[in-house]
Each structure stands twice: as C-alpha cells, then as structure tokens.
Amino acid sequence: MKIDSVGDLLAAVPALLGFYPDHSVVLLAHDEVTGRIGATARIDLGLTKAGDLRKDCRRHLGEAVRLLRIQGADRVFCVVVDDRPLVRATPALLQVLQQHARSRSLADPDLEIEDVMLLPRVAAGERWVCRHGESGAVPDPETSPVMLAALVEGRTVHRSRAALTDLLAEEGPGVVADRCRDAAAFEADDDPGELLAAIVAAATGQRSAELTDADVALLGGALLDLQVRDAAMALALTVIADEARLLFAELARRLRGTPRAAAATLVAASGYLRGDGPLTGIALDAALAADRGYRAARLLATAFGAGLHPSEMSEAAELGVAMARRLGVELPPRDAEFTLAG
C-alpha cells in the first residue's frame, strides 16, 4: 500500500489487519523510499486502573518492534485506537517504543518512530490527532482503496477481532478423536491416499451442501494421518486455497482434541502463507488450546514468534505437493497469482 495522507493510512488499517481494531496499538512499517506500508503488528492496549500501560502491554510492544525489525522495517507509524482517556498511557507508550527502537548493534540503525496517531475508533468522520498536534478526519474505511482491493481478492474484513476469533470457535457438541479414527478405518481402511482424496473432494465442493457429523469424523480422521495433513497444507498454494481454508475452519469448529488442533493448524498455515498474521495467531491459539502438545502447531508458533517470513513457510507447503503425489493424489492447479507459489 502506498500512502498519500494520514487519513488514508488510518482508513486502510482495518483492511490491513482483516478487522476493525479497538483498544489497540497498531504498528505499520513504512518504506520512506517507496512510500509504501509493509508489515503490520497489532497489540492489545492494556491499561492499569490508573491509566498507565500494563507490564504485559509493554512486553508485547517490545516483541512487536523486534518482529518488525526481523521483517526489515527501519521506520514505523504507530496508530492508537482507543476511546479511553490516554493522558498517562500516551507518553508511556512513546517511551516504550523509543526504548525498543534503539538498536543494540552498531551495525544496525535505530528504528525510527515516524509519528503516533490517536483516534477513538476507525470510522468515517472520526477525528485523529498526532503527537505533533496535527489533526484531521478519517475517510470512510469502507471505500478505502485497500478495502476495495481486499474485497476484490475475496478477503473478509471483520467488524472486530472477536468476529475473527468466532471463525474458529467451538460449535456444537463436537466430534472427538476416537470417532475420527473409527471413521477413517471403516470408510477408507486408513488408506492415506483415499483419505487425502476425501479432503480434496470436500474442499472442491464434491460433497453435499453441508458436512454431516459422519463427514466431519472422516475428514478429522484423515487429518490425524500426518502424511495426509502435510499434503493438505499444500492446498494453500492452489486455486482452491480459500475453499480449503474455509473447510479447515469448519472442521476446527466441529472437531475436538487433536483433530481440532490439526484442522486449526492448517488454517494457521494457510493464513501464514498469505501473510495474514491475525488469522495465523488466532488459529494457533485454537490449535494449542485443543492439544497443547500438538507438534505442528508448536513448530508453527515458534516460526511465527520468530518472525519467519511467509516465503520461507512456502517451502513446507511445497513438501506437501510431493507428498500428495506419493499418495497418488493430484492436487488442484497452482494459483498463478500467488507470489509465494513458486
């Protein structure tokens, strides 16, 4: 995104994040040469009763600055979206940012905090003010060029982070792991090729309009096979990436335990490959809550926390393509518009 004004930048925030933030600090990496916005980070703005920054908020701000550095950022805008009094929090916030922006190496320059903008909410006509005293009105985010681009790409911008979290919230009584294993054995003789074919068929719409519990059990059993799960990750590189992500999200809502962890991990991997940090984080939280020891989720969370670039994640998905071929399943064509797809 190339920015032309502060108002345009603020109006683009929901599309950049995938939801409308509140009680948040949003950091936007800015390339001074191209004038473009790159990596973004959002942190809950946690306040004490006295209105100061909570310790966990200070820590998360530091982690966010570190991750932006890893992504190559050398200057950032800070956007504070909060309707509470911030008389004590604002100077504390700026102090924390400046502290972590200072480089610990002579070889690396300090991270420049270009400006801090405050506004109560991201909505048309809301007044923003920056730390230098300038102010203005926010244009309508619904007509932001970045929002329009997101809609054209088929991405949904949610009204809140809670609405995004609901995509993976547990639904109904749920299908447990034992039932999934029984379904995979009974319906497919635990054959990895047949199980992967069932997932591809479900993602491409070769099924009834709604998944029955029996369907969910079979697909959950498929994801318990590590070969099948790894091959299914490669669907994120194909023309049915969006359909596959929606399928895995539905499975995550309706499965329990380790099968839910597997489905949520695939949602996280798909989000990661597309550079969707909020979805990646929410899906990883869901996966680890379902099965704290689930290895794939733990590895992905480590990579995410270390700031591994999405292009490096694509190598793992590429292995899934080879795995699918070994299982005798031809995946749908690659998405030619997906830059990480090779």
Rosetta blueprint (number, residue, H / E / L):
1 M L
2 K E
3 I L
4 D L
5 S L
6 V H
7 G H
8 D H
9 L H
10 L H
11 A H
12 A H
13 V H
14 P H
15 A H
16 L H
17 L H
18 G L
19 F E
20 Y L
21 P L
22 D L
23 H L
24 S E
25 V E
26 V E
27 L E
28 L E
29 A E
30 H E
31 D E
32 E L
33 V L
34 T L
35 G L
36 R E
37 I E
38 G E
39 A E
40 T E
41 A E
42 R E
43 I E
44 D E
45 L L
46 G L
47 L E
48 T L
49 K L
50 A L
51 G L
52 D L
53 L E
54 R L
55 K H
56 D H
57 C H
58 R H
59 R H
60 H H
61 L H
62 G H
63 E H
64 A H
65 V H
66 R H
67 L H
68 L H
69 R H
70 I H
71 Q L
72 G L
73 A L
74 D L
75 R E
76 V E
77 F E
78 C E
79 V E
80 V E
81 V E
82 D L
83 D L
84 R L
85 P L
86 L L
87 V L
88 R L
89 A H
90 T H
91 P H
92 A H
93 L H
94 L H
95 Q H
96 V H
97 L H
98 Q H
99 Q H
100 H H
101 A H
102 R L
103 S L
104 R L
105 S L
106 L L
107 A L
108 D L
109 P L
110 D L
111 L L
112 E E
113 I E
114 E E
115 D E
116 V E
117 M E
118 L E
119 L E
120 P L
121 R L
122 V L
123 A L
124 A L
125 G L
126 E L
127 R E
128 W E
129 V E
130 C E
131 R L
132 H L
133 G L
134 E L
135 S E
136 G E
137 A E
138 V L
139 P L
140 D L
141 P H
142 E H
143 T H
144 S L
145 P H
146 V H
147 M H
148 L H
149 A H
150 A H
151 L H
152 V H
153 E L
154 G L
155 R L
156 T L
157 V L
158 H E
159 R L
160 S L
161 R H
162 A H
163 A H
164 L H
165 T H
166 D H
167 L H
168 L H
169 A L
170 E L
171 E L
172 G L
173 P L
174 G L
175 V E
176 V L
177 A H
178 D H
179 R H
180 C H
181 R H
182 D H
183 A H
184 A H
185 A H
186 F H
187 E H
188 A H
189 D L
190 D L
191 D L
192 P H
193 G H
194 E H
195 L H
196 L H
197 A H
198 A H
199 I H
200 V H
201 A H
202 A H
203 A H
204 T L
205 G L
206 Q L
207 R L
208 S L
209 A L
210 E L
211 L L
212 T L
213 D H
214 A H
215 D H
216 V H
217 A H
218 L H
219 L H
220 G H
221 G H
222 A H
223 L H
224 L H
225 D L
226 L H
227 Q H
228 V H
229 R H
230 D H
231 A H
232 A H
233 M H
234 A H
235 L H
236 A H
237 L H
238 T E
239 V L
240 I L
241 A H
242 D H
243 E H
244 A H
245 R H
246 L H
247 L H
248 F H
249 A H
250 E H
251 L H
252 A H
253 R H
254 R H
255 L E
256 R L
257 G H
258 T H
259 P H
260 R H
261 A H
262 A H
263 A H
264 A H
265 T H
266 L H
267 V H
268 A H
269 A H
270 S H
271 G H
272 Y H
273 L H
274 R L
275 G L
276 D L
277 G H
278 P H
279 L H
280 T H
281 G H
282 I H
283 A H
284 L H
285 D H
286 A H
287 A H
288 L H
289 A H
290 A H
291 D L
292 R L
293 G L
294 Y L
295 R H
296 A H
297 A H
298 R H
299 L H
300 L H
301 A H
302 T H
303 A H
304 F H
305 G H
306 A L
307 G L
308 L L
309 H L
310 P H
311 S H
312 E H
313 M H
314 S H
315 E H
316 A H
317 A H
318 E H
319 L H
320 G H
321 V H
322 A H
323 M H
324 A H
325 R H
326 R H
327 L L
328 G L
329 V L
330 E L
331 L L
332 P L
333 P L
334 R E
335 D L
336 A L
337 E L
338 F L
339 T H
340 L H
341 A H
342 G L
